[in-house]
């Protein structure tokens, strides 16, 4: 795949998710800040643009291993996938991680005071993500599904109370960015999820779980910011 350096990082990942690994290794945010172009991120981070483009083209060279093409999915199917895979994952992992972080804080907090701030940040993330997902599940996602159904049946749809679908989407994207910034702080405080020399097994498992939680969150936000939300805005234009 030939990569256009004027294309946004989010769109590149939406076209081929294998590129996400390249961006992640270089600390390039493809989900919350996926609206930046290759040129912009390379200039900001001092990355060799041509080396990055070569690596992106290398990982996308095999057309047979691209994986799931989420851009081809109907939006109602994509919503079901996001809820069942990513929303349920968040709901399942939050209580486990909070329990482990509390234990680490109590046992290792004196020697590693950064654990207090990590737990505080994750607790804030847990609270806000829970509210965020409910807003999506109860308000935004049902309306997008109504648009999909109306488009299939060629029937009209009532204008929602929030006006353009772009309004709740803008709110969701702002909240996504807040989560991205919170996890950037957790990554810094945890030394990129590197347990200290005196870490017990619980310490190591907790950092591994935090890293996996962040990776799932990046995939989750990518599907919404770079595929679902732009497509929903385009779909609404058919009705109004």
Beta strands, then each sheet from edge to edge (+ up, - down):
end
